[in-house]
Each structure stands twice: as structure tokens, then as C-alpha cells.
């Protein structure tokens, strides 16, 4: 059996108008707190990384809220990835300059795949995460279709084929989120994780659907190396220390805290 990479726990903070929010199936958004306070709490609880996403930046055609990035960067003790509205090399550079350790991009690089190569060349592959929002579509070869613009726009592109293309640019982290499981707490979309794992050696971030601790283990078994969740952490359904204890007792290797 291939040795498993240590797992990382990554709380995700979706932001709108400078506040943390959480939805179900990309809609039904509700408030979940102040981003700086949330990030501090997650660092104290033992998160390995943090993800922040400005969920309306792309559809509102504006840049990421850099002031929020700066405030968060001033207090966090773990690496954090910022996404939302990053539609150019300049925008990615601005986010890193504001204090983010990595950035995530989705719609812009789908529309212009050559931008991935430019980002990797400019900042290094370890800084680049390509997020892929998908929905089930049985017409697609893999059964999954890429969506962009915050999950609003169907593309007609097969999600696994796109992940394979992204991998070809040397990207080290791919973040697929299944619209059908997002926020519903019934478990991650395991067939999607397995299908993408089959075409890449990059870190796969499991995203969308965690509701109980066993779901995190299932995602790891499917091939995810970073386990992302939002609502179960925001609303104290699962504590990070308890989750890590559970995974360790189940025999999963965990990333060592710096």
C-alpha cells in the first residue's frame, strides 16, 4: 500500500461584505461571524491551514477585499489561502503582498488556462491552488461538469478532464467542490475525489459536505490530503482537537504543527 501523506485540517471561511457566511448548495447564506475572530479561534484550536474565499468578488467583478487579508494576516499562526476575484497575475500578487501565504483561483483560469502557467512561473507552484466547482451531469464522461462564477455558470467541460489539464501545469493543490454536497453535511463527494486522484499527484482538498468525523476519514481514504470544512467548524458541530484525536486513533497520519 502506498504510504499516505499526513493529513491537514483546513477550516474554510466564505466571506461576503467582510463577514464570514455559510450556505447550503452555494445558496441560503447565513452569517457566521467576524473573519479575524474566526481565524484566531481556528489557529488556537489547532487548524493546520485556513482558506478564505470572497464568494461574490468574481460575480461582482471586483478585486478581493485586501484589507480583510491584511487584518487576518496580522493574527494568524498557520498558512492561509485566499480566493475570490483573483483574475490576473497582478491580483494574485496583491493578495500575497497583503499577507496571504497562497491564493486560490477558479473562474479566471478556466476562461484563460494559460494564466495558470503564468501564475506558477511568477510565484511558484506551491502558492497556486486551482479551485474547481462541479455539479453532477451524466452527459459528461466523468459524470461531473465544471461550473464557474461561484457555481452559477455551467461550462460544458468535464471536471476530471479539467483537473487533468490543471495538473499538467504543475499546480500542487487542486480544490474540487461538489455543488450537490456543499453544506448539506451528508459527506464529501467521494467518487469525485477518487476520479481526480486518478489523474493527479497534487494535493486534493476535500471540500463540501462534511457532517461527522467519519466523513473526514472517508475523504482521506478516497485520496484527499487536505480536509476542508466550514459549517461543522463554524457552528461547533465538530471541534478540531476532537477531530484530530479521532483521525489519529483511526491510524491516519496528521500534519505536525510548526
Protein Blocks (a to p, Z undefined) as FASTA:
>chain_A
ZZddddddddddddeehiacddeehiaiacebjfklmmmmmmmnopabdcdddfklmmno
pacdfklmmmmmmmmcbdcddeehiabfklmmmmmmnopabdcdfklmmmmmmlmmmmmm
mnopklpccdddddddfkbmnopacdeehhlacghiafklmmmmmmmnopabdcdddfkl
gonlnopafklmmmmmmmccbdcddeehiabfklmmmmmmnopabdcdfklmmnomacfk
lmmmmmmmnopacdddZZ
